[in-house]
Amino acid sequence: MSDTETLDAVAALVRQARRILIITGAGLSADSGLPTYRGIGGLYDDKLTDHGMPIEKALSGQMMANRPEVSWTYLTQIEANCRGAQPNAAHHAIARLVAERPGSMVFTQNVDGFHREVGTANLVEIHGNLHQLVCTECGRGRMVPDYAGLQIPPACPTCGGLVRPDVVLFGEDLPRDGILRLEHMLADGVDLVMSVGTSSLFPYIAGPVVWAAEQGVPTVEINPGQTPVSARVRHRLPMGAAHALGEILQRLDAGS
Ligand SMILES: [Zn+2]
């Protein structure tokens, strides 16, 4: 199948689907100019941090508990990298697909908050959101547009406790609520599973795609490079998210 034929076939599936599970990763935000880092630390690749430790250690839950100033140093760098970037056409396209199909869900690994910013309904940010801060003592939370002006590490204005972003650091568990929502979605039945801009390295990201493929549910992967699920999906679009989703929406609008 040529890419054009695949786009036609995927558009037909999207048109018929009432409940779509859309799994997204860093590739989605690449069109917003963000690096497609692995997890939260790939900005650093294999290099050691300025503190002489691997980024996985600097950005671990244990480091945040014991030496929060170290973790915050790198969180601040990551946030500075995202600052000024905006959601792109892919985020808007996905928000529209979900709005038009209320049984659908977006399950994202991204911590940039772009899906939330464009008002995506039924969203699970499984790794959290960099802009959501939470007090480790009293649990009070607040949203911040960026980290400008924050004292590092920040203290809770109410109780003085350590404040951290509500993100999943290395070595920490995924939020149970998000996993349960995904499980309920799959248990209730899905018509289509789309994996968009993710390298599918985590089992909880690849798992639903493989599960759907085994159940005979149509699956689509949109990602420029090959991933562990590439050989399992029914349709594969080797291209950027904004481009592919734009082509699909055009077909929906044209009614063809
Ligand atoms: Zn507090």
Boltz pocket constraint, residues with backbone or C-beta under 6 A from the ligand:
constraints:
  - pocket:
      binder: B
      contacts: [[A, 135], [A, 136], [A, 137], [A, 138], [A, 139], [A, 140], [A, 156], [A, 157], [A, 158], [A, 159], [A, 160], [A, 161]]
      max_distance: 6.0
